[in-house]
Amino acid sequence: MAHAAAPEDEEEYKQVMVVRKDLELGCGKLAAQVAHASLGSYEECRRDKPHWVHKWSQTGSRKIVAKVKGEHELFELMYKARSEGIPFYAVRDAGLTQVPPNTLTCVGFGPAPSWAMDKVTGELKLL
């Protein structure tokens, strides 16, 4: 069923950070990766879709953290986001502590209208 988009001034917006559970990151490391993803995708969105950032910040700056089993699923989500026009930011770790250098740990998506974000991340389980 196709979603009828709400008028832009009534839309809900959200940002979604998606982490890999297979890496079994410690709590502090996980929090840092999610923070990197949030800030990175915010900056990408501010550059590409500043009106989305403005609406998101006016409607509570909703953030959600979800999980995937591994790297392959993150790549699939990034592909979907690109096809839907949703800005994203992929976090690759420096490798100084828990994972090897350049490990893809987390991806931040949006902020974007909730109906658009749900096309990409709507089926994911919360962390």
N, C-alpha and C positions, 0 to 999 in steps of 0.2 A: 504494500500500500504506500503510495507516495505521500510525503509529508507536505502539508500546506504551510509554507513559511509564514510566521507571524509578522505583522508590521514591525519594521526594524526597531521602533521605539519601545516595543513590548517584548522583544526577544530576550531570552536568557542567554548568558555567555558563560563559558567555563574554559579552564585550562586543565589539561590532563597530562600528568607525568606517568610514564610507564617504565617499570624496572624489571630487570631479569632476576628471577628467583633462583636460577641454576647457579649463580655466582655465590650465593649464601653470604652476602655482605653483612658485616657487623652493623649494628644500629647507627653508630656515628657515621660510618662510611656511607651507608644507605641514605641517611639524611643529607649528607653533603652532596651526593650525586643528584638527588631530587632537587636540591636547591640550585645546583648548576643548570639542570634541565629547565627549571622554572624561569630563571633569569635569562638563559640563552634563548628560549622560545619567545619570551616576552620581547626581547630585543629584536628578534627576527620579525615578529608580528608588528612591532612598532614601526619597523622600516617598511614592511610590505602592506600592512592593513591597519594603519593607525586608527581608523574609525572603530575597528573591533576592540582595540586596546582601550579606547575612550569609553565605549559602551560597557565593556567588562569591568573597568574600574568604577563606573557609576552604579553597577548592579551587584556589588559585593565582592568582586574579585574571586569568584568561586574557583577552588583548586581541588582536583581529585588525583589520588595516586592509585594506580592499578598495576597489575603484574602480568608478566608472560613467563613461559617456561624457559625461553632461550633467545639467542641472538636472531635466529631466522624469523621469529615472530615480529621482532622489532623492525627488521627490514621490510616485512610485509606491511606493517602499519605505516612506515614512512612512505612506501609506494602509494598506499591508499590516500594518505594525507596530501601528497603531491598532486594526485589526480583530482582531489576535491578542493585544491587551492588553500589548504590549511598550512600555515607556516609551522615549522618544527625545528628543533635543535637536538642533535645527537651528542651525547656526552661520551667522550673517550677518555679513560683514566690515564694519568701519567705513569701509573705502575709503581709508585713508591711504597705502597703498603700491602694491600690484600690481593691485587690482581696484576697480571702482566701488563706492561706498557701497551697503550692503544686499545685496550679492551673496551668494547661498546657496553656500557653499563645501564644506560637510562636514556630515554628520549622524552622531551617535553613537546607537547602539541598545543598550539594556540597561544593566547585565548582566541576562541571562535564561537559563533552561535552554537548553542547546545544541539540543535537539530543537525547541524553539519558535523559537529564533533562526534555525535552518536553514530554516524555512518562509518567512522574510522575506529572508534574506541568503545562503542556502546555495548559490545558483547564481552568485554574484559571483566575479570573479577577484580574487586578492590583488594589492595594490599592488606 
